[in-house]
Amino acid sequence: MAQQHLDPTDPTAGSSPRLAVPPDRRDPRVPGGTPVGEVLADYLRDQATEFLRSLRQHRETGAAAGGSVDSVDAARALRRSARRISGTLHTFRPLLDTDWSEGMRPELAWLSGTLAREHAYAARLERLLGALNRLSGPTGFPTQTTGGAAVPPKGHLTIGAAKAGALLDRQLTLARTRAHSAALQALGSSRFHAVADSVAVLASEVPLTTAATAADLRPLAAAAHDRLIDAVAALPLLTAGHPYNAEALVHGLSADAAPHPQDAPWHQVRLLLRLHRYARECLYQEGVPSDVRLLGAGQALDRHRDAAEAAAAAASAARTPRIAPATAYALGVLHADQRHEVEAARFAFQQSWQKEAARTP
């Protein structure tokens, strides 16, 4: 993907347009169309009900590693509802019982993160093996099945690339297996049962404060929106958006295995974008206005996260002791490729974020 150079002399370069807050939509449950505490309670009850439904489906479809399609879908729905409950508790926390909400949010985050790891490792392995095939040339290579996913025969792997793929396969498959075991252990733990019990209570009774009954939800949703806008405005676009970001490439294969410092603000924007989207869902629920920019920006930030984590996995594999020089070289090329995918995702985010602004009055 071609990269866009930002002109530092342009006063608008790197700036972030303000999202237009959609007009009120009248809800028959709310006099005058103003979203108040009962709207928040309805949304949380709906998400809690979805959580319990997904949990039941997950238990019924089995929990074998790699799982059936139904089991994978149930786990995804379980994570999705847990994220929405947790994000909504964060955005609207002044309207909820403090001790209850502050105690529940980290537990939901723990559960969602634990359940997400197995899928993340499988997707990362598929992404990296696909990239190795793509980078290895146009000639045929037999279809390889690993981690439950078939990698298409897009290229002929050299000896170094083949060994790099085998190393990644071993490391990420082991990590996936451990993540699966950790998820099963978590779902059988007293900690999880306490979370499930709290969600079951939430499905019927939401602990709103006394003031929440008549409180307007829009100022708190607007605050979530403003935090997103400020975070986008602070993104290091002039440095991180450069097509040949030498600092990014050098850091990835350094002895420091810490997360890439340039990625953190982008990951934060992804989190804030999600919170903003959940707040919109809560306010408008079935009538939530569509926003193409939010969808495109979110997809770009998901790709950014995936590429950044894949690059880190390639760099970690390259630090394996006593690997052959050809293997290390292939992993270095793979790391650079994924860091360029990071840059492409950042460019796509900028394009998506600015596209709707041109049509916003």
C-alpha positions in Angstrom: 0.0 0.0 0.0 1.3 3.4 -0.9 2.2 5.6 2.1 1.2 9.2 2.6 3.9 11.7 3.6 2.5 14.3 6.1 3.8 17.8 5.4 5.1 19.3 8.7 4.5 22.8 7.3 0.8 22.1 6.8 -1.1 23.3 10.0 -3.7 20.6 9.4 -1.2 17.8 9.1 -1.8 15.1 11.7 -4.9 16.8 13.0 -8.0 14.8 13.9 -11.5 15.9 12.8 -14.2 16.0 15.4 -16.8 13.4 15.2 -20.3 14.8 14.7 -22.5 13.7 17.6 -25.6 12.2 16.1 -29.0 13.8 16.8 -31.3 12.5 19.5 -33.4 9.5 18.6 -36.7 9.3 20.4 -37.1 6.2 22.5 -40.7 5.4 23.5 -39.4 4.3 27.0 -37.9 7.7 27.7 -40.0 10.8 27.9 -38.9 13.5 25.5 -36.3 11.2 23.9 -33.6 11.9 26.5 -31.6 8.8 27.3 -31.6 8.3 31.1 -30.7 5.7 33.7 -33.3 3.1 32.6 -31.7 3.1 29.1 -28.4 2.2 30.7 -30.1 -0.5 32.8 -31.8 -2.0 29.8 -28.5 -2.1 27.8 -26.6 -3.8 30.7 -29.4 -6.3 31.2 -29.3 -7.2 27.5 -25.6 -7.7 27.6 -25.8 -9.8 30.7 -28.4 -12.0 29.1 -26.2 -12.4 26.1 -23.3 -13.3 28.3 -25.3 -16.1 30.1 -26.7 -17.4 26.7 -23.1 -17.6 25.3 -21.8 -19.3 28.4 -24.5 -21.9 28.1 -23.8 -22.5 24.4 -20.1 -22.7 25.1 -20.7 -25.4 27.7 -23.0 -27.3 25.4 -20.7 -27.3 22.4 -17.7 -28.7 24.2 -14.3 -27.2 24.9 -11.7 -29.2 22.9 -8.7 -27.4 21.7 -9.4 -25.8 18.3 -13.1 -26.4 19.1 -16.1 -26.7 16.8 -17.4 -23.6 15.0 -20.2 -23.3 17.4 -17.8 -23.4 20.4 -15.6 -20.8 18.9 -18.6 -18.6 18.1 -19.8 -19.0 21.6 -16.5 -18.0 23.1 -16.3 -15.0 20.9 -19.8 -13.9 21.9 -18.9 -14.4 25.5 -15.9 -12.2 25.2 -17.9 -9.6 23.3 -20.6 -9.3 25.9 -18.0 -9.2 28.7 -16.2 -6.3 26.9 -19.4 -4.4 26.5 -20.4 -4.8 30.1 -17.0 -3.8 31.3 -16.7 -0.8 28.9 -20.2 0.5 29.8 -19.4 0.2 33.5 -16.3 2.4 32.9 -18.1 5.1 30.8 -21.1 5.4 33.0 -19.5 4.6 36.4 -20.8 7.8 38.1 -24.4 6.4 37.7 -23.6 3.0 39.1 -22.8 1.7 42.6 -19.1 2.4 42.9 -18.0 -0.6 44.9 -19.9 -3.0 42.7 -18.8 -1.6 39.4 -15.2 -1.1 40.4 -15.1 -4.7 41.6 -16.7 -6.2 38.5 -14.8 -4.4 35.8 -11.3 -5.9 36.3 -12.9 -9.4 36.7 -14.6 -9.0 33.3 -11.4 -7.8 31.8 -9.5 -10.8 33.2 -12.1 -13.2 31.7 -12.2 -11.5 28.3 -8.4 -11.5 28.1 -8.0 -15.1 29.2 -10.6 -16.3 26.6 -9.0 -14.3 23.8 -5.5 -15.7 24.0 -6.1 -19.0 22.4 -7.7 -17.5 19.3 -5.0 -14.7 19.2 -2.2 -17.3 19.0 -3.9 -19.3 16.3 -4.6 -16.2 14.2 -1.0 -14.9 14.7 0.5 -18.2 13.5 -1.8 -18.3 10.4 -0.8 -14.7 9.7 2.9 -15.3 10.0 2.9 -18.5 7.9 0.9 -16.8 5.2 3.4 -13.9 5.2 6.3 -16.4 4.9 4.7 -18.0 1.9 4.0 -14.7 0.3 7.5 -13.5 0.8 9.1 -16.7 -0.5 8.3 -16.4 -4.2 5.7 -17.3 -6.7 6.4 -21.0 -7.2 4.2 -23.7 -5.8 4.4 -25.0 -2.2 2.3 -27.8 -0.8 -0.6 -26.7 1.4 0.4 -26.8 5.0 -2.0 -27.4 7.9 -1.0 -26.1 11.3 -2.8 -25.0 14.4 -6.1 -26.0 12.9 -5.7 -23.6 9.9 -4.7 -24.4 6.3 -2.1 -22.0 4.9 -2.7 -21.4 1.2 0.1 -22.5 -1.2 1.2 -19.0 -2.1 5.0 -19.4 -2.3 7.9 -21.8 -2.2 9.7 -21.6 1.2 13.4 -21.5 1.2 15.3 -23.6 3.7 15.6 -20.6 6.1 12.0 -19.6 5.7 10.8 -23.2 6.1 12.8 -23.5 9.4 11.5 -20.2 10.5 7.9 -21.4 9.9 8.6 -24.6 11.8 10.0 -22.6 14.7 7.0 -20.3 14.8 4.7 -23.3 14.5 6.3 -24.9 17.6 6.3 -21.8 19.7 2.9 -20.5 18.9 1.2 -23.9 18.9 2.6 -24.4 22.4 1.5 -21.0 23.5 -2.0 -21.7 22.1 -2.2 -25.0 23.9 -1.2 -23.4 27.2 -3.8 -20.6 26.5 -6.5 -23.2 25.9 -5.6 -25.0 29.2 -5.6 -21.6 31.0 -9.0 -20.8 29.6 -10.4 -24.2 30.7 -8.9 -23.7 34.2 -10.4 -20.2 34.4 -13.9 -21.3 33.4 -13.8 -23.9 36.1 -12.4 -21.6 38.8 -14.3 -20.1 41.7 -13.2 -16.7 40.4 -15.1 -17.3 37.2 -18.2 -18.6 39.0 -18.2 -15.4 41.1 -18.1 -13.4 37.8 -20.9 -15.5 36.3 -23.0 -15.1 39.5 -22.6 -11.3 39.3 -23.6 -11.2 35.7 -26.6 -13.3 36.5 -27.7 -10.8 39.1 -27.1 -8.0 36.6 -29.4 -9.6 34.1 -32.3 -8.8 36.4 -31.1 -6.0 38.7 -28.8 -3.1 37.8 -27.3 -1.3 40.8 -28.0 2.3 39.6 -27.5 5.2 41.9 -30.5 7.2 43.1 -29.6 10.1 40.8 -29.3 7.8 37.8 -33.0 7.5 37.3 -33.3 11.0 35.9 -29.7 11.6 34.8 -29.0 12.3 31.1 -26.5 9.8 29.7 -25.3 12.0 26.9 -22.7 14.1 28.8 -20.9 10.9 29.9 -21.0 9.5 26.4 -19.7 12.8 25.1 -16.8 12.6 27.5 -15.9 9.2 26.1 -16.1 10.7 22.6 -13.8 13.6 23.6 -11.2 11.3 25.1 -11.1 9.4 21.8 -10.7 12.7 19.8 -7.9 13.9 22.1 -6.1 10.6 21.8 -6.3 10.6 18.0 -5.0 14.2 18.0 -2.0 13.1 20.1 -1.0 10.2 17.7 2.7 10.5 16.5 1.6 10.7 12.9 4.7 12.5 11.6 7.0 9.8 13.0 5.0 6.6 13.1 3.3 7.3 9.7 6.6 7.4 7.8 6.8 4.6 5.2 10.4 3.6 6.2 10.3 4.0 9.9 13.9 3.0 10.8 13.3 3.4 14.6 10.5 0.9 14.4 12.6 -1.7 12.5 15.7 -1.3 14.7 13.7 -1.6 18.0 12.0 -4.9 16.9 15.2 -6.9 16.8 16.9 -5.3 19.8 17.7 -7.2 22.9 14.8 -5.5 24.6 11.7 -7.7 24.4 9.3 -5.0 25.7 6.4 -4.0 23.6 7.2 -1.5 20.8 7.0 2.1 22.3 5.4 3.5 19.1 2.5 1.1 19.3 1.1 2.1 22.7 -0.8 5.3 21.7 -2.4 3.4 18.8 -3.5 0.6 21.0 -4.9 3.2 23.4 -6.9 4.8 20.6 -8.3 1.4 19.7 -9.5 0.9 23.3 -11.1 4.4 23.4 -12.7 3.9 20.0 -14.3 0.7 21.4 -15.6 2.5 24.5 -17.0 5.3 22.3 -18.8 2.7 20.1 -20.3 1.0 23.2 -21.5 4.3 24.5 -23.3 4.9 21.2 -24.8 1.5 21.4 -26.1 2.2 24.9 -27.7 5.5 24.0 -29.3 4.4 20.8 -29.5 0.6 21.1 -31.4 -0.9 18.2 -31.5 2.6 16.6 -27.8 3.3 16.7 -26.8 5.4 13.8 -24.3 3.8 11.4 -20.9 5.5 11.2 -18.7 4.2 8.3 -15.7 6.0 9.7 -15.9 4.2 13.1 -16.2 0.9 11.3 -13.3 1.5 9.0 -11.1 3.0 11.7 -11.8 0.1 14.0 -10.9 -2.4 11.4 -7.6 -0.6 10.6 -6.7 -0.5 14.3 -7.5 -4.2 14.6 -5.1 -4.9 11.7 -2.5 -2.6 13.4 -2.7 -4.7 16.6 -2.5 -8.0 14.7 0.5 -6.9 12.7 2.3 -5.4 15.7 1.8 -8.6 17.7 2.9 -10.7 14.7 6.1 -8.6 14.3 6.8 -9.1 18.0 6.4 -12.9 17.7 8.8 -12.9 14.8 11.3 -10.9 16.7 10.9 -13.2 19.8 11.5 -16.2 17.6 14.7 -14.6 16.1 16.1 -14.3 19.7 15.9 -18.2 20.0 19.4 -19.4 20.9 21.5 -21.3 18.4 19.2 -21.0 15.4 20.8 -21.1 11.9 21.7 -17.7 10.3 19.3 -18.4 7.4 16.5 -18.9 9.9 17.3 -15.7 11.7 17.5 -13.9 8.4 14.0 -15.1 7.4 12.6 -14.1 10.7 14.2 -10.7 10.3 12.5 -10.2 6.9 9.2 -11.4 8.3 9.5 -8.9 11.2 10.2 -6.1 8.8 7.2 -7.1 6.6 4.9 -7.1 9.6 6.2 -3.7 10.7 5.4 -2.3 7.3 1.9 -3.9 7.7 1.7 -1.8 10.9 2.5 1.4 8.9 -0.1 0.5 6.3 -2.7 0.0 9.0 -1.9 3.4 10.4 -2.2 5.0 7.0 -5.6 3.2 6.5 -6.8 4.5 9.9 -5.9 8.1 8.9 -7.7 7.8 5.6 -10.8 6.3 7.2 -10.8 8.9 10.0 -10.6 11.8 7.6 -13.0 10.5 4.9 -16.2 11.1 6.9 -15.0 14.5 8.1 -15.1 15.8 4.6 -18.8 15.0 4.5 -19.6 16.3 8.0 -21.1 19.8 8.0 
